Amino acid sequence: MRTVDLIHQKRDGEELSPEDIASLVDGYLSGEIPDYQMSAFLMATYFSGMSDREVSAMTERMIASGVSLDLSGVPGVKVDKHSTGGVGDKTSLVAAPLAAAAGVVVPMTGGRAQGFAGGTLDKLEAIPGLRTNLTPEEFIAQLNEHKLAFASVPPEIAPADARLQALRDQTATVESISLMATSIMSRKMAAGIDALILDVKVGAGAFIKKQIHARRLAQLMVGIGRRMDKKVQALITDMNQPLGFAIGNALEVMEVSQTLQNVGPTDLTRLSLELAARMIHAGKITATLEEARELAQAKLLDGSGYRKLKDVITAQGGDARVMDRFELLPNATGAREINSPRSGYVSAIDAEGIGQASAMIGAGRENKDDAIDPAVGVILEVKVGQKVDAGGVLCRLYYTREDLVEDAAQLVEGAFRISSSAPEERALILEVVG
């Protein structure tokens, strides 16, 4: 069938066959289908969505577009963790070392910053010397030695996804639930894992703004995993305010260090422990989830998760001293306080506004080739529900260039809502799917 006919069908909400999906993916990767036609298909999919069968067919075809990692030589159940992206979300750097310290093999293939949401690899690369472009052989060797490795996805893994991701960035289709599911799962399933724990973010500081859409994404990804005989579970978590206090790459590494030493923010610690526990349970280290929670807590309290991350930083060429000596990380040259205009309670902090301000001064990227300034970002001094005085410090903006500070400061100021009464407490973990 002609490509234009497939676009027409998808525009009208019809289901495409697995053969039709394969011809689209293969044709685009080979260059037979041009960008303008694939762009039209992506936009049609954005509005019409995909059925479970279509999502599975597209995921399988994107996996087949390249090679898959063979981790059979690494003993144990291989469990990865993935977040759909949020402001201040550094849970991977806390949960993964805790799970690995408990005995889980964690082959973590991380992502890069997109827009206002930070990326795990960018945070790690704020550490001087640390490499994330591991070869498959290096990746496997490190898993055998340390049970944990952080790596970028090799270009030979699901290359069709990399091409489509770049096109989605340019066609305003990044937020498509169906395309998000196929992108995440094609990369993860091709990485040789046995189980996957997903953190699906929802709210102002996430790509997904509504819980019903987050639930649909979680269900799609869990379903793909089930059909591929993989254990997949998803937590749907609140992202209406930043997670933790730090937003920005080196700043978040500092907060990770504090959290793994059990002096981190309550929300970050709590969510990281729950994600680690579910990784431990999926890895069959414990018989029950409650035992896994106790083990994750123990690995936090005895410092073994903290030591695990330091070992992995060293193994990947990084300077592990940064975990104790923050002055060895990139540091900003300027700081600006944002003060409360009046006394009251912090009733809301718009996470997207904070993330956009942080990206504006260099902590994120608009395009995939943009350079990131690892030193810059925002440190919150208050969270939702806290009382503030007039003139009290709400947050501090850390920067290395003066030119965009004023615009960023205005964004940050507008992100805080101060009310006369304390807001109702919001749940951090909203649902579990799978």
C-alpha positions as CSV (number, residue, x, y, z in Angstrom):
1,M,0.0,0.0,0.0
2,R,1.2,3.5,-0.8
3,T,2.5,5.6,2.2
4,V,-0.1,8.3,1.5
5,D,-2.8,5.7,1.9
6,L,-1.4,4.6,5.3
7,I,-1.3,8.3,6.4
8,H,-4.9,8.6,5.3
9,Q,-6.0,5.6,7.3
10,K,-4.2,6.7,10.4
11,R,-5.6,10.3,10.0
12,D,-9.1,8.7,10.0
13,G,-8.4,6.6,13.1
14,E,-8.2,3.3,11.4
15,E,-5.9,0.5,12.7
16,L,-2.9,-0.4,10.6
17,S,-1.7,-4.0,10.2
18,P,1.7,-5.1,11.5
19,E,2.8,-5.3,7.9
20,D,1.8,-1.7,7.3
21,I,3.7,-0.6,10.4
22,A,6.7,-2.5,9.3
23,S,6.7,-0.9,5.8
24,L,6.5,2.6,7.4
25,V,9.4,2.0,9.8
26,D,11.6,0.2,7.3
27,G,10.8,2.7,4.5
28,Y,11.7,5.7,6.7
29,L,14.9,4.1,7.9
30,S,16.0,3.2,4.4
31,G,15.2,6.7,3.1
32,E,12.4,5.5,0.8
33,I,9.8,7.5,2.9
34,P,10.8,11.2,3.2
35,D,10.6,13.3,6.3
36,Y,7.5,15.1,5.2
37,Q,5.5,11.9,4.9
38,M,6.7,10.5,8.2
39,S,6.0,13.9,9.8
40,A,2.4,13.6,8.5
41,F,2.1,10.1,9.9
42,L,3.4,11.2,13.3
43,M,0.9,14.0,13.5
44,A,-1.9,11.7,12.4
45,T,-0.8,9.3,15.2
46,Y,-0.6,12.2,17.7
47,F,-4.3,12.9,17.1
48,S,-5.7,9.4,16.4
49,G,-3.5,7.3,18.7
50,M,-2.7,3.7,18.2
51,S,-4.2,0.4,19.3
52,D,-2.4,-2.0,21.6
53,R,-1.7,-4.2,18.5
54,E,-0.2,-1.2,16.6
55,V,2.0,-0.1,19.5
56,S,3.4,-3.7,19.9
57,A,4.0,-4.0,16.2
58,M,5.8,-0.7,16.0
59,T,7.9,-1.5,19.1
60,E,8.9,-4.9,17.6
61,R,9.8,-3.4,14.3
62,M,11.9,-0.7,15.8
63,I,13.8,-3.3,17.9
64,A,14.3,-5.3,14.7
65,S,15.8,-2.2,12.9
66,G,19.0,-2.8,14.8
67,V,20.7,-5.3,17.2
68,S,19.8,-6.3,20.7
69,L,22.2,-6.5,23.6
70,D,22.9,-10.0,24.8
71,L,23.2,-10.0,28.6
72,S,22.9,-13.7,29.0
73,G,26.5,-13.9,30.2
74,V,25.7,-11.7,33.2
75,P,24.3,-13.9,36.0
76,G,21.1,-12.8,37.7
77,V,17.8,-11.0,36.8
78,K,18.5,-7.8,34.8
79,V,16.3,-5.0,36.0
80,D,16.3,-1.5,34.5
81,K,14.4,1.6,35.7
82,H,13.1,4.4,33.5
83,S,11.4,7.8,34.1
84,T,9.3,9.6,31.5
85,G,11.1,12.8,32.6
86,G,10.5,15.5,35.2
87,V,11.9,18.6,36.8
88,G,14.5,17.7,39.5
89,D,14.0,14.0,38.9
90,K,17.2,12.3,39.8
91,T,15.7,9.1,41.2
92,S,17.7,6.9,38.8
93,L,20.9,8.0,40.5
94,V,19.5,7.0,43.9
95,A,17.3,4.0,43.3
96,A,19.8,2.2,40.9
97,P,22.7,2.1,43.4
98,L,20.4,1.0,46.2
99,A,19.0,-1.9,44.1
100,A,22.5,-2.9,42.9
101,A,23.8,-2.8,46.5
102,A,21.0,-5.2,47.3
103,G,22.1,-7.6,44.6
104,V,20.1,-6.6,41.6
105,V,21.8,-6.4,38.2
106,V,21.0,-3.0,36.9
107,P,21.9,-2.4,33.2
108,M,20.7,1.3,33.1
109,T,20.6,2.9,29.6
110,G,19.8,6.6,30.4
111,G,18.4,9.6,28.5
112,R,19.4,13.1,27.7
113,A,17.6,16.4,28.7
114,Q,14.6,17.3,26.6
115,G,13.3,20.8,26.9
116,F,12.6,21.6,30.6
117,A,13.2,18.0,31.8
118,G,16.7,16.9,32.8
119,G,18.4,13.7,31.6
120,T,20.2,11.1,33.7
121,L,23.3,11.1,31.4
122,D,23.7,14.9,31.5
123,K,23.6,14.8,35.3
124,L,26.3,12.0,35.4
125,E,28.5,13.8,32.9
126,A,28.6,16.8,35.2
127,I,31.1,14.6,37.1
128,P,34.6,15.3,35.7
129,G,35.9,12.5,33.6
130,L,32.9,10.2,33.7
131,R,32.0,8.4,30.5
132,T,28.6,7.1,29.5
133,N,29.4,6.1,25.9
134,L,30.4,2.5,27.0
135,T,30.9,-0.2,24.4
136,P,28.7,-3.3,24.8
137,E,31.8,-5.1,26.0
138,E,32.5,-2.5,28.6
139,F,28.9,-2.4,29.7
140,I,28.8,-6.2,30.2
141,A,32.1,-6.2,32.0
142,Q,31.0,-3.5,34.4
143,L,27.7,-5.3,35.1
144,N,29.6,-8.5,36.0
145,E,31.9,-6.6,38.3
146,H,29.7,-3.9,39.9
147,K,26.1,-5.0,39.0
148,L,25.4,-1.5,37.8
149,A,26.3,0.5,34.7
150,F,25.0,3.8,33.3
151,A,25.3,4.1,29.5
152,S,23.9,5.9,26.5
153,V,22.0,3.7,24.1
154,P,24.5,2.5,21.5
155,P,23.5,3.7,18.0
156,E,23.1,0.2,16.7
157,I,20.2,-0.4,19.3
158,A,16.8,0.5,17.7
159,P,18.2,3.0,15.2
160,A,14.7,3.6,13.9
161,D,13.8,5.1,17.3
162,A,16.6,7.6,17.2
163,R,15.5,8.8,13.7
164,L,11.9,9.1,14.8
165,Q,12.8,10.8,18.1
166,A,14.7,13.5,16.2
167,L,11.7,14.0,13.9
168,R,9.2,14.1,16.8
169,D,11.3,16.8,18.4
170,Q,10.8,18.9,15.3
171,T,7.1,18.2,14.7
172,A,5.6,18.8,18.1
173,T,4.7,15.1,18.5
174,V,6.9,14.3,21.5
175,E,3.9,14.2,23.8
176,S,2.1,11.5,21.8
177,I,1.2,8.7,24.2
178,S,1.5,5.9,21.6
179,L,4.8,7.2,20.2
180,M,6.2,7.7,23.6
181,A,5.4,4.1,24.5
182,T,7.0,2.6,21.4
183,S,10.1,4.8,21.8
184,I,10.7,3.9,25.4
185,M,10.0,0.2,25.1
186,S,11.9,-0.4,21.9
187,R,15.1,1.0,23.5
188,K,14.6,-0.8,26.8
189,M,13.5,-4.2,25.4
190,A,16.5,-4.2,22.9
191,A,18.9,-3.7,25.9
192,G,18.6,-7.3,27.1
193,I,16.7,-6.7,30.3
194,D,14.4,-9.1,32.1
195,A,12.3,-6.6,34.0
196,L,11.6,-2.8,34.0
197,I,10.3,-0.5,36.6
198,L,8.7,2.7,35.1
199,D,8.2,6.1,36.8
200,V,5.5,7.8,34.7
201,K,5.4,11.5,35.7
202,V,2.2,13.5,35.5
203,G,1.6,17.2,36.1
204,A,2.9,20.6,35.3
205,G,6.6,19.5,35.3
206,A,6.0,16.5,33.1
207,F,5.4,15.9,29.4
208,I,2.1,14.3,30.4
209,K,-0.3,16.7,32.1
210,K,-3.3,14.6,32.9
211,Q,-3.5,11.4,35.0
212,I,-5.8,9.6,32.5
213,H,-3.1,10.0,29.8
214,A,-0.4,8.9,32.2
215,R,-2.4,5.8,33.0
216,R,-2.9,5.0,29.3
217,L,0.9,5.3,28.8
218,A,1.6,3.1,31.7
219,Q,-0.9,0.5,30.5
220,L,0.6,0.5,27.0
221,M,4.1,0.0,28.2
222,V,3.1,-2.7,30.7
223,G,1.2,-4.5,27.9
224,I,4.1,-4.3,25.5
225,G,6.4,-5.9,28.2
226,R,3.9,-8.6,29.0
227,R,3.6,-9.6,25.3
228,M,7.4,-9.8,25.2
229,D,7.4,-12.0,28.3
230,K,9.1,-9.2,30.4
231,K,8.0,-8.1,33.9
232,V,7.1,-4.4,33.7
233,Q,5.5,-2.3,36.4
234,A,4.7,1.4,36.4
235,L,4.3,3.9,39.2
236,I,2.4,7.1,38.2
237,T,3.9,9.9,40.3
238,D,3.1,13.6,40.9
239,M,5.2,16.2,39.1
240,N,3.4,19.4,39.8
241,Q,6.3,20.7,41.9
242,P,10.0,19.9,41.4
243,L,11.3,16.7,43.0
244,G,13.7,17.5,45.8
245,F,15.3,20.9,46.0
246,A,17.9,20.9,43.2
247,I,17.3,21.5,39.5
248,G,20.4,21.5,37.3
249,N,23.0,18.8,36.6
250,A,25.9,19.3,39.1
251,L,23.4,20.6,41.7
252,E,21.4,17.4,41.3
253,V,24.6,15.3,41.7
254,M,25.1,17.0,45.0
255,E,21.6,16.2,46.1
256,V,22.0,12.6,45.1
257,S,25.1,12.4,47.3
258,Q,23.1,13.8,50.2
259,T,20.2,11.5,49.6
260,L,22.3,8.4,49.5
261,Q,23.8,9.5,52.8
262,N,20.2,9.8,54.2
263,V,20.2,13.6,54.5
264,G,18.3,14.3,51.3
265,P,14.8,15.7,50.7
266,T,11.9,13.7,52.0
267,D,10.1,13.4,48.7
268,L,13.1,12.3,46.7
269,T,14.2,9.8,49.4
270,R,10.7,8.3,49.6
271,L,10.2,7.9,45.9
272,S,13.7,6.5,45.3
273,L,13.3,3.9,48.1
274,E,9.9,2.7,46.6
275,L,11.4,2.5,43.1
276,A,14.5,0.6,44.5
277,A,12.2,-1.8,46.4
278,R,10.2,-2.6,43.3
279,M,13.5,-3.2,41.4
280,I,14.7,-5.5,44.2
281,H,11.4,-7.4,44.2
282,A,11.4,-7.7,40.3
283,G,15.0,-8.9,40.6
284,K,13.8,-11.8,42.8
285,I,16.1,-10.8,45.6
286,T,13.2,-10.9,48.1
287,A,10.0,-13.0,48.2
288,T,7.8,-10.0,49.0
289,L,7.6,-6.3,48.2
290,E,7.6,-5.5,51.9
291,E,10.9,-7.4,52.4
292,A,12.3,-5.4,49.4
293,R,11.3,-2.1,51.0
294,E,13.1,-3.1,54.2
295,L,16.2,-4.1,52.2
296,A,16.2,-0.9,50.2
297,Q,16.0,1.1,53.5
298,A,18.8,-1.0,55.0
299,K,21.1,-0.3,52.0
300,L,20.4,3.4,52.4
301,L,21.1,3.5,56.1
302,D,24.3,1.4,56.0
303,G,25.7,3.5,53.2
304,S,26.2,0.7,50.8
305,G,24.1,2.4,48.1
306,Y,26.3,5.5,48.5
307,R,29.5,3.4,48.2
308,K,28.0,1.6,45.2
309,L,27.5,4.8,43.2
310,K,31.1,5.9,44.1
311,D,32.5,2.6,42.8
312,V,30.5,3.0,39.6
313,I,31.6,6.6,39.1
314,T,35.3,5.4,39.4
315,A,34.7,2.5,37.1
316,Q,33.3,4.8,34.4
317,G,36.3,7.2,34.6
318,G,34.8,9.8,36.9
319,D,36.2,11.5,40.0
320,A,34.3,9.9,42.9
321,R,35.6,12.5,45.3
322,V,32.9,14.8,44.0
323,M,30.4,12.9,46.2
324,D,32.2,14.2,49.3
325,R,33.8,17.4,47.9
326,F,31.3,19.4,46.0
327,E,33.8,22.0,45.0
328,L,35.2,19.5,42.6
329,L,32.0,19.7,40.5
330,P,31.4,22.5,38.1
331,N,30.2,25.5,40.1
332,A,28.3,28.6,39.0
333,T,29.9,32.0,39.2
334,G,26.8,34.0,40.1
335,A,23.7,33.6,42.3
336,R,20.4,35.4,42.6
337,E,17.8,35.2,45.3
338,I,14.1,35.1,44.5
339,N,12.1,36.5,47.4
340,S,8.5,36.1,48.5
341,P,6.4,39.1,47.8
342,R,4.3,38.5,50.9
343,S,3.9,36.2,53.9
344,G,1.7,33.1,53.7
345,Y,1.9,29.5,52.6
346,V,3.5,28.1,49.4
347,S,0.4,26.7,47.7
348,A,2.0,25.8,44.4
349,I,5.3,25.7,42.6
350,D,5.0,25.4,38.8
351,A,7.6,22.8,38.0
352,E,7.5,23.5,34.3
353,G,8.3,27.2,34.9
354,I,11.2,26.3,37.2
355,G,12.5,23.8,34.6
356,Q,12.2,26.3,31.7
357,A,14.1,28.9,33.7
358,S,16.8,26.4,34.5
359,A,17.0,25.3,30.8
360,M,17.1,29.0,29.8
361,I,20.3,29.7,31.7
362,G,21.9,26.5,30.3
363,A,20.9,23.5,32.3
364,G,18.8,22.0,29.5
365,R,18.6,22.0,25.7
366,E,16.0,23.0,23.1
367,N,17.7,20.9,20.4
368,K,19.6,17.7,20.8
369,D,22.9,19.2,19.8
370,D,22.7,22.2,22.2
371,A,25.5,22.3,24.8
372,I,24.6,22.1,28.5
373,D,26.2,24.1,31.2
374,P,26.5,21.6,34.1
375,A,27.1,24.3,36.8
376,V,23.8,26.2,36.5
377,G,20.3,25.7,37.9
378,V,17.9,26.4,40.7
379,I,17.9,25.5,44.4
380,L,14.5,25.7,46.1
381,E,14.5,26.9,49.7
382,V,10.8,26.0,50.2
383,K,8.4,23.3,49.1
384,V,4.6,23.3,48.7
385,G,2.9,23.6,52.1
386,Q,5.7,25.5,53.9
387,K,5.1,28.9,55.5
388,V,7.1,31.9,54.3
389,D,7.6,35.5,55.5
390,A,7.4,38.5,53.3
391,G,10.9,38.9,51.7
392,G,11.9,35.3,52.6
393,V,14.0,33.4,50.1
394,L,11.9,31.1,47.9
395,C,14.9,29.8,45.8
396,R,18.3,30.7,44.4
397,L,19.2,30.9,40.7
398,Y,22.8,29.8,40.0
399,Y,24.2,31.0,36.7
400,T,27.5,31.6,34.7
401,R,26.1,34.0,32.1
402,E,24.4,37.3,32.9
403,D,22.4,37.8,29.6
404,L,19.4,35.6,30.4
405,V,19.2,35.8,34.2
406,E,16.6,38.5,34.2
407,D,14.2,36.6,32.0
408,A,14.8,33.4,34.0
409,A,14.3,35.2,37.3
410,Q,10.9,36.4,36.1
411,L,9.9,32.9,35.1
412,V,10.9,31.6,38.5
413,E,9.1,34.4,40.4
414,G,5.9,33.5,38.4
415,A,6.2,29.8,39.3
416,F,5.5,30.4,43.1
417,R,2.0,30.8,44.5
418,I,1.6,32.2,48.0
419,S,-1.7,31.8,49.7
420,S,-3.2,32.7,53.1
421,S,-3.9,29.1,54.1
422,A,-2.0,25.9,53.7
423,P,-2.9,23.7,50.7
424,E,-4.1,20.1,51.0
425,E,-1.3,17.6,50.9
426,R,-0.9,15.8,47.5
427,A,0.0,12.2,47.2
428,L,3.4,11.6,45.6
429,I,2.7,8.1,44.3
430,L,-0.8,8.3,42.6
431,E,-1.2,4.8,41.1
432,V,0.6,1.5,40.4
433,V,0.0,-0.2,37.1
434,G,1.1,-3.8,36.4
